Amino acid sequence: MFVLADLTNGSFDLVDAPNCTQFHVAVVGDGDRARLDETLCEVGRVESPEVAWISVAEVRRMARLCVDDSWARDFEAMLGYATGKGWLDDAGEHIQAHIEWNEVGDAS
């Protein structure tokens, strides 16, 4: 699954939610790191041009309408894996996601 951030209109969405084997932020549209941080402010924050921290609770909220009952188990397994890799913050509230700048975007 991934968070799609559209810098053109400042929107975001969770895409491919059933897929708990990957997690990242995909950026489309023209903008920079500050614009991405503004776009994601409701669900997380941008740490660097390569890394964002996304709220686990917000991922659950966004996924709830497009997944089946097995998703919660799969998502917990993903969080367990992320914890082992250091990709979950100390409070367990945010998961690290690498950022893929897919279109025009100045990551500075």
Jmol script that loads the backbone (N, CA, C; Angstrom):
load data "model"
ATOM      1  N   MET A   1       0.849  -1.175   0.000  1.00  0.00           N
ATOM      2  CA  MET A   1       0.000   0.000   0.000  1.00  0.00           C
ATOM      3  C   MET A   1       0.884   1.223   0.000  1.00  0.00           C
ATOM      4  N   PHE A   2       0.317   2.341  -0.403  1.00  0.00           N
ATOM      5  CA  PHE A   2       1.077   3.577  -0.356  1.00  0.00           C
ATOM      6  C   PHE A   2       0.140   4.767  -0.236  1.00  0.00           C
ATOM      7  N   VAL A   3       0.711   5.859   0.252  1.00  0.00           N
ATOM      8  CA  VAL A   3      -0.013   7.118   0.323  1.00  0.00           C
ATOM      9  C   VAL A   3       0.339   7.890  -0.939  1.00  0.00           C
ATOM     10  N   LEU A   4      -0.667   8.243  -1.715  1.00  0.00           N
ATOM     11  CA  LEU A   4      -0.476   9.048  -2.917  1.00  0.00           C
ATOM     12  C   LEU A   4      -0.721  10.497  -2.544  1.00  0.00           C
ATOM     13  N   ALA A   5       0.300  11.326  -2.662  1.00  0.00           N
ATOM     14  CA  ALA A   5       0.192  12.750  -2.357  1.00  0.00           C
ATOM     15  C   ALA A   5       0.232  13.534  -3.658  1.00  0.00           C
ATOM     16  N   ASP A   6      -0.838  14.273  -3.929  1.00  0.00           N
ATOM     17  CA  ASP A   6      -0.932  15.088  -5.140  1.00  0.00           C
ATOM     18  C   ASP A   6      -0.661  16.537  -4.759  1.00  0.00           C
ATOM     19  N   LEU A   7       0.512  17.032  -5.118  1.00  0.00           N
ATOM     20  CA  LEU A   7       0.896  18.388  -4.755  1.00  0.00           C
ATOM     21  C   LEU A   7       0.146  19.444  -5.553  1.00  0.00           C
ATOM     22  N   THR A   8      -0.440  19.055  -6.672  1.00  0.00           N
ATOM     23  CA  THR A   8      -1.183  20.002  -7.490  1.00  0.00           C
ATOM     24  C   THR A   8      -2.404  20.533  -6.751  1.00  0.00           C
ATOM     25  N   ASN A   9      -3.132  19.621  -6.096  1.00  0.00           N
ATOM     26  CA  ASN A   9      -4.344  20.057  -5.396  1.00  0.00           C
ATOM     27  C   ASN A   9      -4.269  19.853  -3.882  1.00  0.00           C
ATOM     28  N   GLY A  10      -3.116  19.420  -3.377  1.00  0.00           N
ATOM     29  CA  GLY A  10      -2.934  19.260  -1.943  1.00  0.00           C
ATOM     30  C   GLY A  10      -3.727  18.119  -1.337  1.00  0.00           C
ATOM     31  N   SER A  11      -3.963  17.074  -2.118  1.00  0.00           N
ATOM     32  CA  SER A  11      -4.748  15.946  -1.616  1.00  0.00           C
ATOM     33  C   SER A  11      -3.869  14.723  -1.396  1.00  0.00           C
ATOM     34  N   PHE A  12      -4.396  13.779  -0.637  1.00  0.00           N
ATOM     35  CA  PHE A  12      -3.712  12.513  -0.416  1.00  0.00           C
ATOM     36  C   PHE A  12      -4.751  11.412  -0.337  1.00  0.00           C
ATOM     37  N   ASP A  13      -4.308  10.185  -0.602  1.00  0.00           N
ATOM     38  CA  ASP A  13      -5.200   9.039  -0.533  1.00  0.00           C
ATOM     39  C   ASP A  13      -4.359   7.797  -0.282  1.00  0.00           C
ATOM     40  N   LEU A  14      -4.966   6.781   0.285  1.00  0.00           N
ATOM     41  CA  LEU A  14      -4.312   5.500   0.479  1.00  0.00           C
ATOM     42  C   LEU A  14      -4.643   4.629  -0.726  1.00  0.00           C
ATOM     43  N   VAL A  15      -3.619   4.093  -1.368  1.00  0.00           N
ATOM     44  CA  VAL A  15      -3.779   3.306  -2.584  1.00  0.00           C
ATOM     45  C   VAL A  15      -3.293   1.882  -2.328  1.00  0.00           C
ATOM     46  N   ASP A  16      -3.984   0.911  -2.907  1.00  0.00           N
ATOM     47  CA  ASP A  16      -3.625  -0.501  -2.795  1.00  0.00           C
ATOM     48  C   ASP A  16      -3.549  -0.936  -1.332  1.00  0.00           C
ATOM     49  N   ALA A  17      -4.526  -0.516  -0.546  1.00  0.00           N
ATOM     50  CA  ALA A  17      -4.548  -0.791   0.895  1.00  0.00           C
ATOM     51  C   ALA A  17      -4.410  -2.269   1.252  1.00  0.00           C
ATOM     52  N   PRO A  18      -4.983  -3.206   0.504  1.00  0.00           N
ATOM     53  CA  PRO A  18      -4.837  -4.609   0.889  1.00  0.00           C
ATOM     54  C   PRO A  18      -3.393  -5.129   0.859  1.00  0.00           C
ATOM     55  N   ASN A  19      -2.511  -4.449   0.174  1.00  0.00           N
ATOM     56  CA  ASN A  19      -1.129  -4.893   0.028  1.00  0.00           C
ATOM     57  C   ASN A  19      -0.296  -4.425   1.224  1.00  0.00           C
ATOM     58  N   CYS A  20      -0.152  -5.278   2.200  1.00  0.00           N
ATOM     59  CA  CYS A  20       0.612  -4.939   3.413  1.00  0.00           C
ATOM     60  C   CYS A  20       2.061  -5.398   3.330  1.00  0.00           C
ATOM     61  N   THR A  21       2.566  -5.589   2.118  1.00  0.00           N
ATOM     62  CA  THR A  21       3.960  -6.004   1.948  1.00  0.00           C
ATOM     63  C   THR A  21       4.871  -4.853   1.558  1.00  0.00           C
ATOM     64  N   GLN A  22       4.314  -3.670   1.410  1.00  0.00           N
ATOM     65  CA  GLN A  22       5.122  -2.503   1.071  1.00  0.00           C
ATOM     66  C   GLN A  22       4.438  -1.268   1.628  1.00  0.00           C
ATOM     67  N   PHE A  23       5.215  -0.210   1.817  1.00  0.00           N
ATOM     68  CA  PHE A  23       4.633   1.047   2.276  1.00  0.00           C
ATOM     69  C   PHE A  23       5.548   2.180   1.872  1.00  0.00           C
ATOM     70  N   HIS A  24       4.987   3.192   1.228  1.00  0.00           N
ATOM     71  CA  HIS A  24       5.757   4.363   0.843  1.00  0.00           C
ATOM     72  C   HIS A  24       4.814   5.526   0.573  1.00  0.00           C
ATOM     73  N   VAL A  25       5.377   6.671   0.285  1.00  0.00           N
ATOM     74  CA  VAL A  25       4.616   7.837  -0.150  1.00  0.00           C
ATOM     75  C   VAL A  25       5.008   8.107  -1.591  1.00  0.00           C
ATOM     76  N   ALA A  26       4.044   8.138  -2.487  1.00  0.00           N
ATOM     77  CA  ALA A  26       4.266   8.474  -3.892  1.00  0.00           C
ATOM     78  C   ALA A  26       3.780   9.898  -4.110  1.00  0.00           C
ATOM     79  N   VAL A  27       4.637  10.715  -4.691  1.00  0.00           N
ATOM     80  CA  VAL A  27       4.321  12.131  -4.892  1.00  0.00           C
ATOM     81  C   VAL A  27       4.111  12.397  -6.374  1.00  0.00           C
ATOM     82  N   VAL A  28       3.011  13.061  -6.688  1.00  0.00           N
ATOM     83  CA  VAL A  28       2.761  13.529  -8.042  1.00  0.00           C
ATOM     84  C   VAL A  28       2.484  15.018  -7.988  1.00  0.00           C
ATOM     85  N   GLY A  29       2.719  15.676  -9.093  1.00  0.00           N
ATOM     86  CA  GLY A  29       2.471  17.109  -9.165  1.00  0.00           C
ATOM     87  C   GLY A  29       3.718  17.918  -8.887  1.00  0.00           C
ATOM     88  N   ASP A  30       3.608  19.180  -9.136  1.00  0.00           N
ATOM     89  CA  ASP A  30       4.734  20.096  -9.006  1.00  0.00           C
ATOM     90  C   ASP A  30       4.797  20.651  -7.592  1.00  0.00           C
ATOM     91  N   GLY A  31       5.921  20.529  -6.963  1.00  0.00           N
ATOM     92  CA  GLY A  31       6.079  21.066  -5.625  1.00  0.00           C
ATOM     93  C   GLY A  31       7.371  20.604  -4.992  1.00  0.00           C
ATOM     94  N   ASP A  32       7.579  21.019  -3.778  1.00  0.00           N
ATOM     95  CA  ASP A  32       8.804  20.707  -3.068  1.00  0.00           C
ATOM     96  C   ASP A  32       8.477  20.054  -1.726  1.00  0.00           C
ATOM     97  N   ARG A  33       9.503  19.883  -0.916  1.00  0.00           N
ATOM     98  CA  ARG A  33       9.336  19.229   0.386  1.00  0.00           C
ATOM     99  C   ARG A  33       8.335  19.981   1.266  1.00  0.00           C
ATOM    100  N   ALA A  34       8.397  21.295   1.265  1.00  0.00           N
ATOM    101  CA  ALA A  34       7.469  22.084   2.083  1.00  0.00           C
ATOM    102  C   ALA A  34       6.027  21.858   1.629  1.00  0.00           C
ATOM    103  N   ARG A  35       5.809  21.796   0.335  1.00  0.00           N
ATOM    104  CA  ARG A  35       4.468  21.545  -0.194  1.00  0.00           C
ATOM    105  C   ARG A  35       4.000  20.141   0.176  1.00  0.00           C
ATOM    106  N   LEU A  36       4.908  19.164   0.142  1.00  0.00           N
ATOM    107  CA  LEU A  36       4.549  17.808   0.539  1.00  0.00           C
ATOM    108  C   LEU A  36       4.195  17.767   2.021  1.00  0.00           C
ATOM    109  N   ASP A  37       4.969  18.434   2.855  1.00  0.00           N
ATOM    110  CA  ASP A  37       4.682  18.465   4.285  1.00  0.00           C
ATOM    111  C   ASP A  37       3.310  19.089   4.538  1.00  0.00           C
ATOM    112  N   GLU A  38       3.000  20.141   3.808  1.00  0.00           N
ATOM    113  CA  GLU A  38       1.684  20.786   3.922  1.00  0.00           C
ATOM    114  C   GLU A  38       0.573  19.829   3.496  1.00  0.00           C
ATOM    115  N   THR A  39       0.804  19.089   2.417  1.00  0.00           N
ATOM    116  CA  THR A  39      -0.188  18.148   1.906  1.00  0.00           C
ATOM    117  C   THR A  39      -0.443  17.009   2.885  1.00  0.00           C
ATOM    118  N   LEU A  40       0.602  16.548   3.540  1.00  0.00           N
ATOM    119  CA  LEU A  40       0.480  15.397   4.440  1.00  0.00           C
ATOM    120  C   LEU A  40       0.215  15.766   5.894  1.00  0.00           C
ATOM    121  N   CYS A  41       0.050  17.041   6.201  1.00  0.00           N
ATOM    122  CA  CYS A  41      -0.023  17.478   7.598  1.00  0.00           C
ATOM    123  C   CYS A  41      -1.147  16.794   8.388  1.00  0.00           C
ATOM    124  N   GLU A  42      -2.197  16.355   7.740  1.00  0.00           N
ATOM    125  CA  GLU A  42      -3.290  15.673   8.458  1.00  0.00           C
ATOM    126  C   GLU A  42      -2.965  14.227   8.811  1.00  0.00           C
ATOM    127  N   VAL A  43      -2.001  13.645   8.098  1.00  0.00           N
ATOM    128  CA  VAL A  43      -1.702  12.224   8.310  1.00  0.00           C
ATOM    129  C   VAL A  43      -0.270  11.950   8.742  1.00  0.00           C
ATOM    130  N   GLY A  44       0.568  12.952   8.743  1.00  0.00           N
ATOM    131  CA  GLY A  44       1.959  12.721   9.117  1.00  0.00           C
ATOM    132  C   GLY A  44       2.817  13.940   8.878  1.00  0.00           C
ATOM    133  N   ARG A  45       4.127  13.675   8.751  1.00  0.00           N
ATOM    134  CA  ARG A  45       5.062  14.775   8.534  1.00  0.00           C
ATOM    135  C   ARG A  45       6.221  14.292   7.682  1.00  0.00           C
ATOM    136  N   VAL A  46       6.854  15.229   7.020  1.00  0.00           N
ATOM    137  CA  VAL A  46       8.009  14.936   6.189  1.00  0.00           C
ATOM    138  C   VAL A  46       9.259  15.239   7.004  1.00  0.00           C
ATOM    139  N   GLU A  47      10.149  14.264   7.076  1.00  0.00           N
ATOM    140  CA  GLU A  47      11.398  14.426   7.819  1.00  0.00           C
ATOM    141  C   GLU A  47      12.522  14.923   6.924  1.00  0.00           C
ATOM    142  N   SER A  48      12.541  14.438   5.689  1.00  0.00           N
ATOM    143  CA  SER A  48      13.584  14.790   4.728  1.00  0.00           C
ATOM    144  C   SER A  48      13.012  14.566   3.330  1.00  0.00           C
ATOM    145  N   PRO A  49      13.745  14.897   2.293  1.00  0.00           N
ATOM    146  CA  PRO A  49      13.231  14.626   0.939  1.00  0.00           C
ATOM    147  C   PRO A  49      13.012  13.142   0.649  1.00  0.00           C
ATOM    148  N   GLU A  50      13.584  12.283   1.483  1.00  0.00           N
ATOM    149  CA  GLU A  50      13.464  10.842   1.269  1.00  0.00           C
ATOM    150  C   GLU A  50      12.546  10.142   2.267  1.00  0.00           C
ATOM    151  N   VAL A  51      12.188  10.790   3.385  1.00  0.00           N
ATOM    152  CA  VAL A  51      11.485  10.098   4.473  1.00  0.00           C
ATOM    153  C   VAL A  51      10.297  10.903   4.992  1.00  0.00           C
ATOM    154  N   ALA A  52       9.173  10.201   5.164  1.00  0.00           N
ATOM    155  CA  ALA A  52       7.991  10.768   5.826  1.00  0.00           C
ATOM    156  C   ALA A  52       7.579   9.813   6.938  1.00  0.00           C
ATOM    157  N   TRP A  53       6.897  10.342   7.938  1.00  0.00           N
ATOM    158  CA  TRP A  53       6.333   9.545   9.024  1.00  0.00           C
ATOM    159  C   TRP A  53       4.819   9.686   8.938  1.00  0.00           C
ATOM    160  N   ILE A  54       4.135   8.559   8.763  1.00  0.00           N
ATOM    161  CA  ILE A  54       2.688   8.547   8.552  1.00  0.00           C
ATOM    162  C   ILE A  54       2.003   7.917   9.765  1.00  0.00           C
ATOM    163  N   SER A  55       0.923   8.527  10.203  1.00  0.00           N
ATOM    164  CA  SER A  55       0.172   8.058  11.362  1.00  0.00           C
ATOM    165  C   SER A  55      -0.439   6.681  11.107  1.00  0.00           C
ATOM    166  N   VAL A  56      -0.147   5.757  12.019  1.00  0.00           N
ATOM    167  CA  VAL A  56      -0.727   4.414  11.941  1.00  0.00           C
ATOM    168  C   VAL A  56      -2.251   4.505  12.035  1.00  0.00           C
ATOM    169  N   ALA A  57      -2.755   5.340  12.926  1.00  0.00           N
ATOM    170  CA  ALA A  57      -4.206   5.498  13.090  1.00  0.00           C
ATOM    171  C   ALA A  57      -4.846   6.018  11.804  1.00  0.00           C
ATOM    172  N   GLU A  58      -4.167   6.939  11.114  1.00  0.00           N
ATOM    173  CA  GLU A  58      -4.718   7.475   9.865  1.00  0.00           C
ATOM    174  C   GLU A  58      -4.694   6.440   8.756  1.00  0.00           C
ATOM    175  N   VAL A  59      -3.675   5.595   8.723  1.00  0.00           N
ATOM    176  CA  VAL A  59      -3.662   4.510   7.732  1.00  0.00           C
ATOM    177  C   VAL A  59      -4.858   3.599   7.976  1.00  0.00           C
ATOM    178  N   ARG A  60      -5.085   3.250   9.236  1.00  0.00           N
ATOM    179  CA  ARG A  60      -6.254   2.413   9.554  1.00  0.00           C
ATOM    180  C   ARG A  60      -7.554   3.097   9.136  1.00  0.00           C
ATOM    181  N   ARG A  61      -7.662   4.380   9.423  1.00  0.00           N
ATOM    182  CA  ARG A  61      -8.876   5.123   9.078  1.00  0.00           C
ATOM    183  C   ARG A  61      -9.093   5.133   7.564  1.00  0.00           C
ATOM    184  N   MET A  62      -8.041   5.420   6.810  1.00  0.00           N
ATOM    185  CA  MET A  62      -8.179   5.483   5.348  1.00  0.00           C
ATOM    186  C   MET A  62      -8.472   4.118   4.744  1.00  0.00           C
ATOM    187  N   ALA A  63      -7.966   3.061   5.362  1.00  0.00           N
ATOM    188  CA  ALA A  63      -8.124   1.710   4.804  1.00  0.00           C
ATOM    189  C   ALA A  63      -9.470   1.083   5.117  1.00  0.00           C
ATOM    190  N   ARG A  64     -10.117   1.525   6.161  1.00  0.00           N
ATOM    191  CA  ARG A  64     -11.275   0.789   6.678  1.00  0.00           C
ATOM    192  C   ARG A  64     -12.396   0.555   5.671  1.00  0.00           C
ATOM    193  N   LEU A  65     -12.551   1.410   4.690  1.00  0.00           N
ATOM    194  CA  LEU A  65     -13.631   1.244   3.722  1.00  0.00           C
ATOM    195  C   LEU A  65     -13.241   0.399   2.515  1.00  0.00           C
ATOM    196  N   CYS A  66     -11.960   0.040   2.412  1.00  0.00           N
ATOM    197  CA  CYS A  66     -11.547  -0.660   1.192  1.00  0.00           C
ATOM    198  C   CYS A  66     -10.791  -1.956   1.464  1.00  0.00           C
ATOM    199  N   VAL A  67     -10.932  -2.497   2.671  1.00  0.00           N
ATOM    200  CA  VAL A  67     -10.244  -3.745   3.000  1.00  0.00           C
ATOM    201  C   VAL A  67     -11.215  -4.723   3.649  1.00  0.00           C
ATOM    202  N   ASP A  68     -10.802  -5.994   3.697  1.00  0.00           N
ATOM    203  CA  ASP A  68     -11.645  -6.997   4.352  1.00  0.00           C
ATOM    204  C   ASP A  68     -11.139  -7.260   5.770  1.00  0.00           C
ATOM    205  N   ASP A  69     -11.760  -8.219   6.433  1.00  0.00           N
ATOM    206  CA  ASP A  69     -11.452  -8.497   7.832  1.00  0.00           C
ATOM    207  C   ASP A  69     -10.019  -8.975   8.063  1.00  0.00           C
ATOM    208  N   SER A  70      -9.413  -9.602   7.082  1.00  0.00           N
ATOM    209  CA  SER A  70      -8.050 -10.115   7.252  1.00  0.00           C
ATOM    210  C   SER A  70      -7.005  -8.997   7.234  1.00  0.00           C
ATOM    211  N   TRP A  71      -7.387  -7.827   6.770  1.00  0.00           N
ATOM    212  CA  TRP A  71      -6.430  -6.729   6.645  1.00  0.00           C
ATOM    213  C   TRP A  71      -5.825  -6.339   7.991  1.00  0.00           C
ATOM    214  N   ALA A  72      -6.610  -6.288   9.035  1.00  0.00           N
ATOM    215  CA  ALA A  72      -6.091  -5.877  10.344  1.00  0.00           C
ATOM    216  C   ALA A  72      -4.952  -6.787  10.780  1.00  0.00           C
ATOM    217  N   ARG A  73      -5.101  -8.076  10.567  1.00  0.00           N
ATOM    218  CA  ARG A  73      -4.043  -9.034  10.907  1.00  0.00           C
ATOM    219  C   ARG A  73      -2.805  -8.789  10.048  1.00  0.00           C
ATOM    220  N   ASP A  74      -3.012  -8.589   8.754  1.00  0.00           N
ATOM    221  CA  ASP A  74      -1.894  -8.338   7.841  1.00  0.00           C
ATOM    222  C   ASP A  74      -1.195  -7.020   8.182  1.00  0.00           C
ATOM    223  N   PHE A  75      -1.967  -6.009   8.534  1.00  0.00           N
ATOM    224  CA  PHE A  75      -1.388  -4.714   8.878  1.00  0.00           C
ATOM    225  C   PHE A  75      -0.577  -4.822  10.170  1.00  0.00           C
ATOM    226  N   GLU A  76      -1.086  -5.554  11.147  1.00  0.00           N
ATOM    227  CA  GLU A  76      -0.338  -5.758  12.395  1.00  0.00           C
ATOM    228  C   GLU A  76       0.980  -6.473  12.122  1.00  0.00           C
ATOM    229  N   ALA A  77       0.961  -7.444  11.220  1.00  0.00           N
ATOM    230  CA  ALA A  77       2.196  -8.141  10.842  1.00  0.00           C
ATOM    231  C   ALA A  77       3.172  -7.164  10.183  1.00  0.00           C
ATOM    232  N   MET A  78       2.648  -6.288   9.342  1.00  0.00           N
ATOM    233  CA  MET A  78       3.495  -5.278   8.711  1.00  0.00           C
ATOM    234  C   MET A  78       4.117  -4.362   9.761  1.00  0.00           C
ATOM    235  N   LEU A  79       3.317  -3.948  10.746  1.00  0.00           N
ATOM    236  CA  LEU A  79       3.834  -3.088  11.810  1.00  0.00           C
ATOM    237  C   LEU A  79       4.885  -3.817  12.644  1.00  0.00           C
ATOM    238  N   GLY A  80       4.685  -5.097  12.881  1.00  0.00           N
ATOM    239  CA  GLY A  80       5.684  -5.881  13.597  1.00  0.00           C
ATOM    240  C   GLY A  80       6.998  -5.933  12.845  1.00  0.00           C
ATOM    241  N   TYR A  81       6.916  -6.134  11.544  1.00  0.00           N
ATOM    242  CA  TYR A  81       8.112  -6.137  10.704  1.00  0.00           C
ATOM    243  C   TYR A  81       8.782  -4.766  10.745  1.00  0.00           C
ATOM    244  N   ALA A  82       7.979  -3.715  10.615  1.00  0.00           N
ATOM    245  CA  ALA A  82       8.511  -2.344  10.642  1.00  0.00           C
ATOM    246  C   ALA A  82       9.190  -2.048  11.975  1.00  0.00           C
ATOM    247  N   THR A  83       8.620  -2.536  13.056  1.00  0.00           N
ATOM    248  CA  THR A  83       9.224  -2.336  14.376  1.00  0.00           C
ATOM    249  C   THR A  83      10.615  -2.955  14.424  1.00  0.00           C
ATOM    250  N   GLY A  84      10.742  -4.159  13.920  1.00  0.00           N
ATOM    251  CA  GLY A  84      12.025  -4.850  13.895  1.00  0.00           C
ATOM    252  C   GLY A  84      13.078  -4.151  13.066  1.00  0.00           C
ATOM    253  N   LYS A  85      12.647  -3.401  12.063  1.00  0.00           N
ATOM    254  CA  LYS A  85      13.558  -2.666  11.190  1.00  0.00           C
ATOM    255  C   LYS A  85      13.819  -1.238  11.677  1.00  0.00           C
ATOM    256  N   GLY A  86      13.114  -0.819  12.743  1.00  0.00           N
ATOM    257  CA  GLY A  86      13.273   0.553  13.224  1.00  0.00           C
ATOM    258  C   GLY A  86      12.448   1.553  12.447  1.00  0.00           C
ATOM    259  N   TRP A  87      11.412   1.080  11.767  1.00  0.00           N
ATOM    260  CA  TRP A  87      10.585   1.941  10.929  1.00  0.00           C
ATOM    261  C   TRP A  87       9.303   2.396  11.607  1.00  0.00           C
ATOM    262  N   LEU A  88       9.196   2.141  12.909  1.00  0.00           N
ATOM    263  CA  LEU A  88       8.073   2.623  13.698  1.00  0.00           C
ATOM    264  C   LEU A  88       8.652   3.534  14.775  1.00  0.00           C
ATOM    265  N   ASP A  89       8.007   4.662  15.037  1.00  0.00           N
ATOM    266  CA  ASP A  89       8.543   5.553  16.070  1.00  0.00           C
ATOM    267  C   ASP A  89       8.418   4.904  17.444  1.00  0.00           C
ATOM    268  N   ASP A  90       9.079   5.501  18.426  1.00  0.00           N
ATOM    269  CA  ASP A  90       9.124   4.921  19.772  1.00  0.00           C
ATOM    270  C   ASP A  90       7.739   4.726  20.386  1.00  0.00           C
ATOM    271  N   ALA A  91       6.815   5.614  20.051  1.00  0.00           N
ATOM    272  CA  ALA A  91       5.456   5.514  20.595  1.00  0.00           C
ATOM    273  C   ALA A  91       4.598   4.514  19.827  1.00  0.00           C
ATOM    274  N   GLY A  92       5.084   4.040  18.690  1.00  0.00           N
ATOM    275  CA  GLY A  92       4.308   3.111  17.868  1.00  0.00           C
ATOM    276  C   GLY A  92       3.164   3.778  17.139  1.00  0.00           C
ATOM    277  N   GLU A  93       3.242   5.091  16.992  1.00  0.00           N
ATOM    278  CA  GLU A  93       2.139   5.846  16.386  1.00  0.00           C
ATOM    279  C   GLU A  93       2.366   6.247  14.934  1.00  0.00           C
ATOM    280  N   HIS A  94       3.607   6.231  14.487  1.00  0.00           N
ATOM    281  CA  HIS A  94       3.919   6.630  13.113  1.00  0.00           C
ATOM    282  C   HIS A  94       4.857   5.621  12.475  1.00  0.00           C
ATOM    283  N   ILE A  95       4.587   5.329  11.219  1.00  0.00           N
ATOM    284  CA  ILE A  95       5.415   4.401  10.455  1.00  0.00           C
ATOM    285  C   ILE A  95       6.213   5.189   9.423  1.00  0.00           C
ATOM    286  N   GLN A  96       7.473   4.818   9.312  1.00  0.00           N
ATOM    287  CA  GLN A  96       8.352   5.495   8.357  1.00  0.00           C
ATOM    288  C   GLN A  96       8.020   5.038   6.943  1.00  0.00           C
ATOM    289  N   ALA A  97       8.019   5.984   6.032  1.00  0.00           N
ATOM    290  CA  ALA A  97       7.758   5.675   4.625  1.00  0.00           C
ATOM    291  C   ALA A  97       8.785   6.397   3.770  1.00  0.00           C
ATOM    292  N   HIS A  98       9.372   5.677   2.824  1.00  0.00           N
ATOM    293  CA  HIS A  98      10.257   6.376   1.902  1.00  0.00           C
ATOM    294  C   HIS A  98       9.395   7.132   0.895  1.00  0.00           C
ATOM    295  N   ILE A  99       9.949   8.208   0.376  1.00  0.00           N
ATOM    296  CA  ILE A  99       9.211   9.075  -0.548  1.00  0.00           C
ATOM    297  C   ILE A  99       9.706   8.830  -1.962  1.00  0.00           C
ATOM    298  N   GLU A 100       8.776   8.605  -2.856  1.00  0.00           N
ATOM    299  CA  GLU A 100       9.078   8.454  -4.275  1.00  0.00           C
ATOM    300  C   GLU A 100       8.526   9.660  -5.007  1.00  0.00           C
ATOM    301  N   TRP A 101       9.416  10.501  -5.493  1.00  0.00           N
ATOM    302  CA  TRP A 101       9.036  11.694  -6.241  1.00  0.00           C
ATOM    303  C   TRP A 101       8.791  11.265  -7.679  1.00  0.00           C
ATOM    304  N   ASN A 102       7.520  11.029  -8.028  1.00  0.00           N
ATOM    305  CA  ASN A 102       7.185  10.430  -9.320  1.00  0.00           C
ATOM    306  C   ASN A 102       7.150  11.398 -10.481  1.00  0.00           C
ATOM    307  N   GLU A 103       6.801  12.615 -10.237  1.00  0.00           N
ATOM    308  CA  GLU A 103       6.717  13.565 -11.346  1.00  0.00           C
ATOM    309  C   GLU A 103       7.585  14.755 -11.005  1.00  0.00           C
ATOM    310  N   VAL A 104       7.278  15.883 -11.609  1.00  0.00           N
ATOM    311  CA  VAL A 104       8.044  17.089 -11.359  1.00  0.00           C
ATOM    312  C   VAL A 104       7.985  17.393  -9.882  1.00  0.00           C
ATOM    313  N   GLY A 105       9.098  17.570  -9.268  1.00  0.00           N
ATOM    314  CA  GLY A 105       9.131  17.885  -7.852  1.00  0.00           C
ATOM    315  C   GLY A 105      10.529  18.217  -7.419  1.00  0.00           C
ATOM    316  N   ASP A 106      10.711  19.367  -6.866  1.00  0.00           N
ATOM    317  CA  ASP A 106      12.005  19.781  -6.358  1.00  0.00           C
ATOM    318  C   ASP A 106      12.039  19.365  -4.901  1.00  0.00           C
ATOM    319  N   ALA A 107      12.805  18.351  -4.579  1.00  0.00           N
ATOM    320  CA  ALA A 107      12.818  17.781  -3.241  1.00  0.00           C
ATOM    321  C   ALA A 107      13.607  18.618  -2.231  1.00  0.00           C
ATOM    322  N   SER A 108      14.084  19.760  -2.615  1.00  0.00           N
ATOM    323  CA  SER A 108      14.889  20.574  -1.676  1.00  0.00           C
ATOM    324  C   SER A 108      14.067  21.241  -0.623  1.00  0.00           C
TER     325      SER A 108
END
end "model"
wireframe off; spacefill off
backbone 0.3
color backbone group
